[in-house]
Amino acid sequence: MTRQGTFAMLQDSPQVYGSATRFLHWVVAALVIVQLSSVFLHEVWDGNAFSQMILPWHTSIGVSVLALMAIRTLWALSQLGHRPVHDGSLQRMAVWAHVLMYALLIMMPLSGVLMTWGSGYGVHAFGSVLIPGADVPWAAALGMVHEPIAWLITLMILGHVAMAMHHHFGRRDDTLKRMVGRPADPQ
């Protein structure tokens, strides 16, 4: 395969999301679902094996989500001209829902970083100190939005999955197919 062909596979098109978009989408989705499910499960079943395995990695996973979302946002902006046109009020609402989802997926790990840093613990990821702790009350206070954002993201994910199922089974269009790498049917 030529270099141009390989790059074309990475890029989005009106028929299919490119491999870079799909990779970033599904990796972030998996990491966020692991994070949320381990924390929620810990709240209802303290000491469960899944949460005990995942929670020590909470900050590392969160830092990974933050880095991936920064890359994903820049990539998505670079692909706007390649994606399907979104006409109509329902499609514009979907675009704004995605903008909100991206914002929340950046704000949640960022608020976690601020909370741990500002509370003096420092930010430790993958066995390394990324940011030494400090006593910064405003940062710790900003970190208090971490949990409410987690609830908002949970609701957004449920809505996102419900709309994907609606598109696939209700409208029978190619929205979900494009995100799993199957080209949209020619018009």
Backbone as ProteinMPNN parsed JSONL, in Angstrom:
{"seq_chain_A": "MTRQGTFAMLQDSPQVYGSATRFLHWVVAALVIVQLSSVFLHEVWDGNAFSQMILPWHTSIGVSVLALMAIRTLWALSQLGHRPVHDGSLQRMAVWAHVLMYALLIMMPLSGVLMTWGSGYGVHAFGSVLIPGADVPWAAALGMVHEPIAWLITLMILGHVAMAMHHHFGRRDDTLKRMVGRPADPQ", "coords_chain_A": {"N_chain_A": [[0.842, -1.179, 0.0], [0.486, 2.216, -0.759], [2.02, 5.217, 0.549], [0.256, 7.36, 0.471], [-2.147, 5.947, 0.347], [-2.189, 4.673, 2.842], [-2.35, 6.912, 4.55], [-4.82, 7.869, 3.723], [-6.487, 5.898, 4.77], [-6.371, 6.509, 7.428], [-7.73, 8.904, 7.6], [-10.955, 10.531, 7.927], [-14.02, 10.126, 6.087], [-16.972, 10.998, 4.18], [-18.246, 8.554, 4.011], [-17.117, 6.725, 5.834], [-15.665, 6.622, 9.097], [-12.262, 7.313, 9.637], [-9.426, 5.161, 10.418], [-7.898, 6.279, 12.485], [-9.695, 7.987, 13.868], [-11.611, 6.093, 14.669], [-10.016, 4.396, 16.282], [-9.202, 6.169, 18.369], [-11.744, 6.866, 19.394], [-12.808, 4.349, 20.344], [-10.843, 3.463, 22.148], [-10.785, 5.523, 24.08], [-13.466, 5.31, 24.884], [-13.478, 2.7, 26.022], [-11.624, 3.043, 28.148], [-12.905, 5.037, 29.693], [-15.301, 3.772, 30.358], [-14.317, 1.635, 31.886], [-13.187, 3.121, 33.991], [-15.467, 4.511, 35.083], [-17.229, 2.373, 35.693], [-15.703, 0.922, 37.559], [-15.505, 2.727, 39.698], [-18.234, 3.285, 40.302], [-19.108, 0.678, 40.898], [-17.513, 0.175, 43.103], [-18.685, 1.898, 44.919], [-21.161, 0.678, 45.428], [-20.502, -1.916, 46.083], [-18.288, -2.432, 48.089], [-14.917, -3.396, 48.136], [-14.961, -5.207, 46.05], [-13.517, -7.353, 43.552], [-12.992, -6.383, 40.942], [-13.035, -3.52, 41.153], [-10.983, -3.225, 43.046], [-8.841, -4.03, 41.518], [-8.745, -2.083, 39.487], [-8.948, 0.556, 40.607], [-6.392, 1.363, 41.809], [-5.142, 2.224, 39.526], [-6.474, 4.438, 38.737], [-5.744, 7.225, 38.519], [-3.693, 7.056, 36.597], [-5.094, 6.015, 34.398], [-6.902, 8.097, 34.066], [-5.178, 10.252, 33.396], [-4.275, 9.234, 30.993], [-6.672, 9.273, 29.525], [-7.057, 12.037, 29.413], [-4.81, 12.856, 27.872], [-5.292, 11.398, 25.497], [-7.747, 12.517, 24.777], [-7.007, 15.125, 24.225], [-5.443, 14.713, 21.934], [-7.424, 13.505, 20.367], [-9.3, 15.561, 20.082], [-7.857, 17.499, 18.628], [-7.394, 15.968, 16.322], [-10.045, 15.486, 15.466], [-10.871, 18.093, 14.855], [-9.194, 18.544, 12.694], [-10.354, 16.919, 10.863], [-12.848, 17.82, 10.153], [-13.707, 18.789, 7.626], [-13.82, 16.473, 6.175], [-15.808, 14.838, 7.038], [-19.281, 13.633, 7.137], [-21.87, 15.887, 6.051], [-23.842, 17.726, 8.294], [-26.931, 18.388, 8.23], [-29.942, 20.069, 9.194], [-31.926, 20.423, 12.206], [-31.862, 18.356, 14.148], [-29.497, 16.999, 13.55], [-27.67, 19.05, 14.008], [-28.032, 19.331, 16.737], [-26.954, 16.897, 17.535], [-24.276, 17.307, 16.866], [-23.637, 19.347, 18.706], [-24.04, 17.905, 21.054], [-21.921, 16.128, 20.869], [-19.801, 17.941, 21.052], [-20.183, 18.814, 23.676], [-19.748, 16.359, 24.982], [-17.029, 15.89, 24.371], [-15.932, 18.113, 25.729], [-16.62, 17.508, 28.403], [-15.21, 15.113, 28.691], [-12.663, 16.033, 28.711], [-12.686, 17.856, 30.804], [-13.261, 16.216, 33.031], [-10.953, 14.43, 33.656], [-9.105, 16.494, 33.954], [-10.14, 17.961, 36.095], [-9.791, 16.033, 38.059], [-6.994, 15.896, 38.155], [-6.456, 18.524, 39.041], [-7.693, 18.395, 41.549], [-6.222, 16.394, 42.971], [-3.617, 17.425, 42.823], [-3.953, 20.013, 43.948], [-4.709, 19.319, 46.505], [-2.449, 18.503, 47.687], [-1.434, 15.984, 47.164], [-0.182, 15.394, 44.78], [0.318, 14.413, 41.352], [0.389, 11.268, 40.284], [1.299, 8.958, 37.901], [1.444, 5.902, 36.225], [3.527, 5.002, 37.844], [5.21, 7.164, 38.094], [5.97, 10.483, 39.232], [4.133, 12.978, 38.028], [3.316, 15.576, 38.535], [4.336, 17.335, 41.284], [2.866, 17.424, 44.574], [0.923, 20.138, 45.937], [-0.236, 22.705, 48.122], [-2.961, 24.02, 47.204], [-5.656, 25.689, 47.433], [-7.659, 26.733, 45.627], [-7.402, 25.068, 43.398], [-7.963, 22.552, 44.45], [-10.603, 23.065, 45.157], [-11.758, 23.488, 42.605], [-11.524, 20.925, 41.729], [-13.648, 19.692, 42.865], [-15.712, 19.396, 41.1], [-15.365, 17.042, 39.835], [-16.754, 14.605, 40.487], [-19.555, 15.287, 39.931], [-19.25, 15.733, 37.156], [-18.59, 13.179, 36.336], [-21.042, 11.901, 36.677], [-22.559, 13.322, 34.791], [-21.203, 12.599, 32.431], [-21.744, 9.875, 32.446], [-24.52, 9.902, 31.974], [-24.462, 11.111, 29.444], [-23.101, 9.144, 27.977], [-24.928, 7.02, 28.103], [-27.037, 8.215, 26.668], [-25.721, 8.577, 24.227], [-25.181, 5.927, 23.401], [-27.83, 5.041, 23.245], [-28.791, 6.672, 21.153], [-27.128, 5.8, 19.084], [-28.062, 3.185, 18.799], [-30.679, 3.787, 18.084], [-30.235, 5.03, 15.599], [-29.183, 2.83, 14.223], [-31.057, 0.646, 14.487], [-33.594, 1.836, 14.484], [-33.743, 4.084, 12.607], [-32.272, 2.897, 10.654], [-29.921, 3.712, 9.359], [-26.554, 4.598, 8.284], [-24.937, 5.437, 10.371], [-23.836, 4.118, 12.718], [-22.445, 2.083, 11.429], [-20.409, 3.511, 10.137], [-18.772, 4.171, 12.295], [-17.793, 1.757, 13.116], [-16.235, 1.042, 11.074], [-17.244, 0.159, 8.682], [-18.036, 1.02, 5.457], [-20.451, 3.516, 4.514], [-23.526, 2.824, 2.85], [-23.672, 3.323, -0.69], [-25.316, 6.167, -2.009]], "CA_chain_A": [[0.0, 0.0, 0.0], [1.269, 3.444, -0.856], [1.959, 6.124, 1.703], [-1.003, 8.1, 0.362], [-3.236, 5.024, 0.69], [-2.182, 4.492, 4.292], [-2.869, 8.142, 5.16], [-6.25, 7.935, 3.419], [-7.183, 5.009, 5.708], [-6.425, 7.192, 8.719], [-8.631, 10.046, 7.529], [-12.389, 10.34, 7.831], [-14.675, 10.463, 4.831], [-18.416, 10.976, 4.395], [-18.733, 7.18, 4.042], [-16.599, 5.958, 6.96], [-14.67, 7.286, 9.931], [-10.947, 6.731, 9.421], [-8.935, 4.286, 11.483], [-7.443, 7.09, 13.624], [-10.888, 8.401, 14.608], [-12.199, 4.911, 15.302], [-9.116, 3.964, 17.356], [-9.32, 7.1, 19.497], [-13.093, 6.735, 19.952], [-13.022, 3.109, 21.083], [-9.911, 3.384, 23.285], [-11.309, 6.432, 25.114], [-14.705, 4.705, 25.394], [-13.137, 1.587, 26.908], [-10.992, 3.559, 29.367], [-13.904, 5.748, 30.495], [-16.24, 2.779, 30.905], [-13.605, 0.944, 32.967], [-13.096, 4.064, 35.116], [-16.774, 4.753, 35.703], [-17.788, 1.152, 36.272], [-14.957, 0.541, 38.766], [-15.866, 3.643, 40.785], [-19.631, 3.053, 40.692], [-19.185, -0.634, 41.526], [-16.894, 0.336, 44.423], [-19.656, 2.57, 45.793], [-22.256, -0.226, 45.818], [-19.959, -3.181, 46.548], [-16.934, -2.14, 48.56], [-14.036, -4.553, 48.217], [-15.087, -6.134, 44.925], [-12.23, -7.617, 42.905], [-12.805, -5.509, 39.777], [-12.657, -2.182, 41.621], [-9.673, -3.303, 43.692], [-7.833, -4.15, 40.472], [-8.722, -0.893, 38.639], [-8.808, 1.822, 41.335], [-5.01, 1.851, 41.936], [-4.747, 2.791, 38.233], [-7.449, 5.487, 38.411], [-5.072, 8.44, 38.044], [-2.989, 6.743, 35.348], [-6.104, 5.913, 33.337], [-7.418, 9.451, 33.864], [-4.162, 11.019, 32.656], [-4.316, 8.695, 29.629], [-7.878, 9.816, 28.877], [-6.801, 13.453, 29.142], [-3.883, 12.946, 26.736], [-5.979, 10.906, 24.3], [-8.785, 13.477, 24.388], [-6.331, 16.261, 23.585], [-5.13, 14.254, 20.575], [-8.692, 13.262, 19.671], [-9.896, 16.859, 19.751], [-7.09, 18.071, 17.512], [-7.652, 15.137, 15.141], [-11.425, 15.739, 15.023], [-10.886, 19.407, 14.207], [-8.527, 18.427, 11.387], [-11.157, 16.061, 9.978], [-14.19, 18.377, 9.962], [-14.04, 18.894, 6.206], [-13.906, 15.138, 5.585], [-16.942, 14.11, 7.608], [-20.58, 13.907, 6.512], [-22.518, 17.164, 6.354], [-24.928, 17.566, 9.26], [-28.012, 19.35, 7.982], [-31.136, 19.898, 10.007], [-31.782, 20.76, 13.62], [-31.506, 17.174, 14.91], [-28.076, 16.758, 13.324], [-26.915, 20.099, 14.706], [-28.072, 18.97, 18.159], [-25.994, 15.804, 17.713], [-22.944, 17.911, 16.845], [-23.438, 20.027, 19.993], [-23.908, 16.866, 22.084], [-20.547, 15.64, 20.77], [-18.941, 18.995, 21.596], [-20.328, 18.728, 25.133], [-19.093, 15.126, 25.411], [-15.587, 16.146, 24.322], [-15.603, 19.04, 26.822], [-16.695, 16.776, 29.671], [-14.138, 14.117, 28.719], [-11.426, 16.759, 29.035], [-12.851, 18.465, 32.123], [-13.254, 15.241, 34.124], [-9.602, 14.128, 34.148], [-8.448, 17.737, 34.358], [-10.598, 18.266, 37.452], [-9.126, 15.064, 38.94], [-5.609, 16.358, 38.3], [-6.481, 19.705, 39.909], [-8.072, 17.994, 42.904], [-5.117, 15.704, 43.65], [-2.487, 18.361, 42.923], [-4.271, 21.084, 44.887], [-4.862, 18.766, 47.858], [-1.131, 18.174, 48.189], [-1.03, 14.608, 46.885], [0.587, 15.278, 43.551], [-0.283, 13.582, 40.311], [1.244, 10.11, 40.036], [0.757, 8.109, 36.842], [2.349, 4.857, 35.729], [4.682, 4.881, 38.723], [6.031, 8.376, 38.082], [5.346, 11.723, 39.7], [4.0, 13.923, 36.918], [3.244, 16.912, 39.135], [4.418, 17.207, 42.745], [1.743, 17.992, 45.294], [0.996, 21.499, 46.459], [-1.441, 23.112, 48.844], [-3.558, 25.056, 46.353], [-7.083, 25.554, 47.719], [-8.537, 26.967, 44.472], [-7.336, 23.887, 42.532], [-8.721, 21.504, 45.14], [-12.019, 23.432, 45.047], [-12.173, 23.189, 41.238], [-11.601, 19.48, 41.619], [-14.919, 19.21, 43.407], [-16.657, 19.118, 40.005], [-14.989, 15.749, 39.274], [-17.845, 13.632, 40.631], [-20.721, 15.655, 39.106], [-18.932, 15.521, 35.742], [-18.685, 11.733, 36.105], [-22.467, 11.595, 36.5], [-22.969, 13.873, 33.486], [-20.632, 11.756, 31.376], [-22.513, 8.629, 32.451], [-25.781, 10.186, 31.26], [-24.135, 11.352, 28.034], [-22.774, 7.848, 27.371], [-26.193, 6.301, 27.925], [-27.725, 8.863, 25.543], [-24.924, 8.318, 23.022], [-25.45, 4.538, 23.012], [-29.241, 4.967, 22.84], [-28.924, 7.273, 19.818], [-26.474, 4.903, 18.12], [-29.005, 2.086, 18.569], [-31.805, 4.367, 17.331], [-29.8, 5.176, 14.208], [-28.961, 1.524, 13.598], [-32.247, -0.199, 14.431], [-34.786, 2.63, 14.198], [-33.62, 4.798, 11.324], [-31.581, 1.985, 9.725], [-28.963, 4.45, 8.542], [-25.185, 4.103, 8.341], [-24.174, 6.143, 11.402], [-23.059, 3.174, 13.512], [-21.528, 1.382, 10.521], [-19.23, 4.357, 9.894], [-17.892, 4.169, 13.458], [-17.154, 0.443, 13.264], [-15.331, 0.877, 9.946], [-17.908, -0.324, 7.475], [-18.464, 2.186, 4.678], [-21.874, 3.759, 4.322], [-24.015, 2.381, 1.538], [-23.723, 4.413, -1.66], [-26.668, 6.748, -2.174]], "C_chain_A": [[0.886, 1.24, 0.0], [1.117, 4.276, 0.406], [0.671, 6.931, 1.687], [-2.183, 7.221, 0.75], [-3.335, 4.794, 2.184], [-2.744, 5.717, 4.987], [-4.37, 8.272, 4.914], [-7.053, 7.045, 4.358], [-7.319, 5.655, 7.085], [-7.511, 8.251, 8.735], [-10.101, 9.627, 7.455], [-12.858, 10.646, 6.414], [-16.171, 10.501, 5.105], [-18.982, 9.556, 4.523], [-18.298, 6.402, 5.29], [-15.644, 6.834, 7.775], [-13.348, 6.558, 9.726], [-10.472, 5.933, 10.625], [-8.437, 5.086, 12.696], [-8.628, 7.516, 14.487], [-11.492, 7.223, 15.349], [-11.338, 4.43, 16.476], [-9.276, 4.859, 18.582], [-10.682, 6.992, 20.175], [-13.2, 5.513, 20.852], [-12.064, 2.96, 22.259], [-10.392, 4.295, 24.414], [-12.577, 5.843, 25.724], [-14.391, 3.585, 26.379], [-12.544, 2.086, 28.223], [-12.014, 4.243, 30.279], [-14.9, 4.769, 31.107], [-15.589, 1.993, 32.036], [-13.532, 1.846, 34.199], [-14.432, 4.181, 35.848], [-17.324, 3.501, 36.369], [-17.026, 0.739, 37.534], [-15.323, 1.436, 39.944], [-17.3, 3.4, 41.251], [-19.785, 1.704, 41.398], [-18.579, -0.594, 42.933], [-17.872, 0.966, 45.408], [-20.747, 1.621, 46.276], [-21.757, -1.561, 46.378], [-18.497, -2.98, 46.914], [-16.128, -3.435, 48.647], [-14.178, -5.533, 47.071], [-13.767, -6.213, 44.159], [-11.964, -6.675, 41.73], [-12.331, -4.125, 40.205], [-11.286, -2.188, 42.275], [-8.551, -3.406, 42.664], [-7.66, -2.833, 39.711], [-8.409, 0.384, 39.41], [-7.365, 2.267, 41.573], [-4.498, 2.513, 40.645], [-5.609, 3.985, 37.838], [-6.779, 6.743, 37.845], [-4.352, 8.184, 36.725], [-3.96, 6.652, 34.178], [-6.653, 7.304, 33.027], [-6.454, 10.324, 33.076], [-4.131, 10.54, 31.197], [-5.514, 9.23, 28.866], [-7.66, 11.278, 28.508], [-5.885, 13.617, 27.926], [-4.56, 12.501, 25.438], [-7.062, 11.879, 23.829], [-8.181, 14.732, 23.771], [-6.002, 15.905, 22.133], [-6.407, 14.095, 19.758], [-9.356, 14.567, 19.237], [-9.172, 17.497, 18.573], [-7.34, 17.288, 16.22], [-9.06, 15.426, 14.589], [-11.525, 17.085, 14.314], [-10.24, 19.346, 12.824], [-9.365, 17.647, 10.383], [-12.541, 16.633, 9.669], [-14.609, 18.434, 8.496], [-14.217, 17.558, 5.519], [-15.172, 14.393, 5.995], [-18.246, 14.444, 6.898], [-21.123, 15.273, 6.932], [-23.69, 16.887, 7.291], [-25.955, 18.675, 9.055], [-29.185, 19.051, 8.896], [-30.867, 20.112, 11.478], [-31.378, 19.551, 14.459], [-30.016, 16.862, 14.761], [-27.218, 17.81, 14.012], [-26.915, 19.842, 16.213], [-27.077, 17.854, 18.457], [-24.568, 16.348, 17.737], [-22.669, 18.587, 18.187], [-23.332, 19.034, 21.15], [-22.487, 16.295, 22.069], [-19.557, 16.675, 21.318], [-18.989, 18.957, 23.127], [-19.613, 17.487, 25.674], [-17.574, 15.306, 25.424], [-15.17, 17.045, 25.49], [-15.609, 18.321, 28.167], [-15.564, 15.759, 29.808], [-12.759, 14.747, 28.924], [-11.514, 17.316, 30.459], [-12.765, 17.448, 33.261], [-11.833, 14.879, 34.555], [-8.838, 15.375, 34.595], [-8.859, 18.123, 35.783], [-9.987, 17.294, 38.46], [-7.68, 15.454, 39.2], [-5.556, 17.548, 39.249], [-6.763, 19.329, 41.362], [-6.891, 17.336, 43.624], [-3.912, 16.623, 43.831], [-2.753, 19.393, 44.005], [-4.453, 20.615, 46.312], [-3.54, 18.294, 48.435], [-0.637, 16.774, 47.876], [-0.103, 14.489, 45.683], [-0.105, 14.346, 42.577], [0.736, 12.499, 39.959], [0.577, 9.255, 38.965], [1.83, 7.147, 36.368], [3.649, 4.803, 36.529], [5.588, 6.097, 38.77], [5.243, 9.551, 38.638], [5.33, 12.684, 38.513], [4.017, 15.359, 37.422], [3.332, 16.732, 40.646], [3.234, 17.907, 43.414], [2.002, 19.402, 45.779], [-0.295, 21.776, 47.233], [-2.029, 24.306, 48.104], [-5.082, 24.945, 46.498], [-7.997, 25.769, 46.508], [-8.547, 25.759, 43.536], [-8.129, 22.744, 43.154], [-10.214, 21.786, 45.048], [-12.548, 23.166, 43.638], [-12.323, 21.693, 41.008], [-12.897, 18.899, 42.131], [-15.962, 18.94, 42.314], [-16.398, 17.74, 39.386], [-16.147, 14.74, 39.325], [-19.099, 14.037, 39.849], [-20.468, 15.466, 37.604], [-19.023, 14.036, 35.405], [-20.143, 11.321, 35.889], [-22.976, 12.123, 35.155], [-22.442, 13.023, 32.331], [-21.384, 10.431, 31.298], [-23.83, 8.813, 31.704], [-25.539, 10.403, 29.769], [-23.815, 10.032, 27.314], [-24.05, 7.051, 27.118], [-26.99, 6.884, 26.763], [-27.041, 8.579, 24.225], [-25.194, 6.903, 22.497], [-26.898, 4.394, 22.537], [-29.437, 5.554, 21.442], [-28.247, 6.424, 18.749], [-27.402, 3.733, 17.788], [-30.226, 2.568, 17.778], [-31.436, 4.525, 15.851], [-29.714, 3.812, 13.519], [-30.249, 0.721, 13.427], [-33.514, 0.563, 14.076], [-34.746, 3.281, 12.827], [-32.979, 3.944, 10.236], [-30.653, 2.752, 8.772], [-27.547, 3.94, 8.83], [-24.324, 4.743, 9.431], [-23.28, 5.185, 12.19], [-22.056, 2.422, 12.638], [-20.262, 2.201, 10.274], [-18.258, 4.307, 11.073], [-17.264, 2.8, 13.712], [-16.309, 0.112, 12.031], [-15.939, 0.305, 8.691], [-18.423, 0.875, 6.702], [-19.98, 2.274, 4.56], [-22.273, 3.263, 2.947], [-24.059, 3.543, 0.586], [-25.163, 4.883, -1.841], [-27.172, 6.558, -3.559]], "O_chain_A": [[1.908, 1.289, 0.683], [0.212, 4.065, 1.213], [0.06, 7.167, 2.729], [-3.116, 7.686, 1.405], [-4.434, 4.725, 2.735], [-3.536, 5.586, 5.921], [-5.108, 8.73, 5.786], [-8.181, 7.387, 4.713], [-8.269, 5.378, 7.817], [-8.145, 8.477, 9.765], [-10.44, 8.538, 6.992], [-12.179, 11.332, 5.649], [-16.601, 10.07, 6.175], [-20.065, 9.367, 5.077], [-19.022, 5.52, 5.753], [-14.918, 7.666, 7.231], [-13.316, 5.329, 9.651], [-11.045, 6.02, 11.711], [-8.546, 4.609, 13.825], [-8.567, 7.414, 15.712], [-11.847, 7.338, 16.523], [-11.863, 4.097, 17.538], [-9.463, 4.371, 19.696], [-10.765, 7.024, 21.403], [-13.634, 5.623, 21.999], [-12.44, 2.382, 23.279], [-10.406, 3.888, 25.576], [-12.749, 5.871, 26.943], [-14.98, 3.529, 27.458], [-12.918, 1.606, 29.293], [-11.991, 4.051, 31.495], [-15.295, 4.93, 32.262], [-16.239, 1.711, 33.043], [-13.784, 1.396, 35.317], [-14.518, 3.98, 37.06], [-17.83, 3.565, 37.489], [-17.639, 0.254, 38.485], [-15.44, 0.955, 41.071], [-17.559, 3.318, 42.452], [-20.512, 1.601, 42.386], [-19.078, -1.253, 43.845], [-17.889, 0.614, 46.588], [-21.212, 1.742, 47.409], [-22.498, -2.259, 47.07], [-17.594, -3.316, 46.148], [-16.607, -4.442, 49.169], [-13.57, -6.603, 47.11], [-12.999, -5.251, 44.127], [-10.835, -6.22, 41.543], [-11.34, -3.615, 39.682], [-10.505, -1.256, 42.082], [-7.442, -2.929, 42.901], [-6.541, -2.494, 39.327], [-7.665, 1.226, 38.907], [-7.113, 3.472, 41.544], [-3.53, 3.273, 40.678], [-5.488, 4.491, 36.722], [-7.2, 7.262, 36.811], [-4.402, 9.023, 35.826], [-3.677, 7.156, 33.09], [-6.848, 7.652, 31.863], [-6.873, 11.059, 32.181], [-3.978, 11.346, 30.279], [-5.397, 9.599, 27.697], [-8.035, 11.709, 27.417], [-6.163, 14.434, 27.048], [-4.417, 13.153, 24.404], [-7.271, 12.046, 22.627], [-8.783, 15.337, 22.884], [-6.251, 16.692, 21.22], [-6.465, 14.501, 18.597], [-9.91, 14.652, 18.141], [-9.805, 17.979, 17.633], [-7.481, 17.88, 15.15], [-9.234, 15.589, 13.381], [-12.192, 17.2, 13.286], [-10.687, 20.018, 11.895], [-9.11, 17.71, 9.18], [-13.33, 15.982, 8.984], [-15.762, 18.149, 8.173], [-14.713, 17.504, 4.394], [-15.554, 13.416, 5.351], [-18.318, 15.417, 6.147], [-20.858, 15.745, 8.037], [-24.437, 15.927, 7.099], [-25.853, 19.755, 9.637], [-29.388, 17.911, 9.315], [-29.733, 19.999, 11.943], [-30.611, 19.709, 15.409], [-29.353, 16.501, 15.734], [-26.153, 17.493, 14.541], [-25.92, 20.102, 16.889], [-26.43, 17.858, 19.504], [-23.745, 15.902, 18.536], [-21.587, 18.422, 18.75], [-22.617, 19.288, 22.12], [-21.915, 16.012, 23.122], [-18.582, 16.312, 21.976], [-17.956, 19.057, 23.789], [-18.947, 17.555, 26.706], [-16.911, 14.916, 26.385], [-14.175, 16.773, 26.161], [-14.702, 18.509, 28.978], [-15.024, 15.563, 30.896], [-11.803, 14.055, 29.272], [-10.548, 17.257, 31.22], [-12.258, 17.766, 34.337], [-11.523, 15.011, 35.739], [-8.019, 15.31, 35.512], [-8.026, 18.559, 36.578], [-9.696, 17.681, 39.592], [-7.195, 15.355, 40.327], [-4.721, 17.591, 40.153], [-6.155, 19.869, 42.285], [-6.592, 17.687, 44.766], [-3.261, 16.599, 44.876], [-1.911, 19.633, 44.87], [-4.363, 21.417, 47.242], [-3.499, 17.749, 49.538], [0.466, 16.406, 48.279], [0.687, 13.548, 45.606], [-1.003, 13.588, 42.945], [1.801, 12.782, 39.411], [-0.583, 8.871, 39.109], [2.976, 7.533, 36.14], [4.727, 4.587, 35.974], [6.632, 6.063, 39.422], [4.018, 9.609, 38.531], [6.376, 13.142, 38.055], [4.64, 16.238, 36.827], [2.493, 16.05, 41.234], [2.679, 18.865, 42.875], [3.144, 19.805, 46.0], [-1.319, 21.133, 47.0], [-1.648, 25.452, 48.342], [-5.721, 24.192, 45.764], [-9.002, 25.072, 46.367], [-9.579, 25.45, 42.94], [-8.877, 22.051, 42.465], [-11.01, 20.862, 44.879], [-13.665, 22.671, 43.485], [-13.14, 21.252, 40.2], [-13.212, 17.739, 41.863], [-16.988, 18.316, 42.585], [-17.141, 17.317, 38.5], [-16.472, 14.105, 38.322], [-19.664, 13.192, 39.154], [-21.376, 15.081, 36.867], [-19.478, 13.67, 34.321], [-20.44, 10.495, 35.026], [-23.736, 11.444, 34.465], [-23.161, 12.763, 31.367], [-21.632, 9.922, 30.205], [-24.208, 7.969, 30.892], [-26.313, 9.938, 28.933], [-24.219, 9.836, 26.168], [-24.227, 6.476, 26.044], [-27.555, 6.14, 25.962], [-27.705, 8.362, 23.211], [-25.409, 6.706, 21.301], [-27.165, 3.71, 21.549], [-30.174, 4.99, 20.633], [-28.742, 6.337, 17.625], [-27.513, 3.337, 16.627], [-30.741, 1.856, 16.916], [-32.226, 4.196, 14.966], [-30.126, 3.664, 12.368], [-30.507, 0.177, 12.353], [-34.413, 0.012, 13.44], [-35.618, 3.048, 11.99], [-33.122, 4.228, 9.047], [-30.601, 2.49, 7.571], [-27.376, 2.952, 9.545], [-23.101, 4.6, 9.41], [-22.079, 5.428, 12.311], [-20.935, 2.157, 13.071], [-19.166, 1.645, 10.21], [-17.046, 4.392, 10.873], [-16.291, 2.704, 14.459], [-15.733, -0.973, 11.948], [-15.227, -0.002, 7.735], [-19.181, 1.675, 7.25], [-20.687, 1.268, 4.512], [-21.479, 3.274, 2.006], [-24.437, 4.646, 0.979], [-26.099, 4.084, -1.827], [-28.284, 6.981, -3.875]]}, "name": "protein", "num_of_chains": 1, "seq": "MTRQGTFAMLQDSPQVYGSATRFLHWVVAALVIVQLSSVFLHEVWDGNAFSQMILPWHTSIGVSVLALMAIRTLWALSQLGHRPVHDGSLQRMAVWAHVLMYALLIMMPLSGVLMTWGSGYGVHAFGSVLIPGADVPWAAALGMVHEPIAWLITLMILGHVAMAMHHHFGRRDDTLKRMVGRPADPQ"}
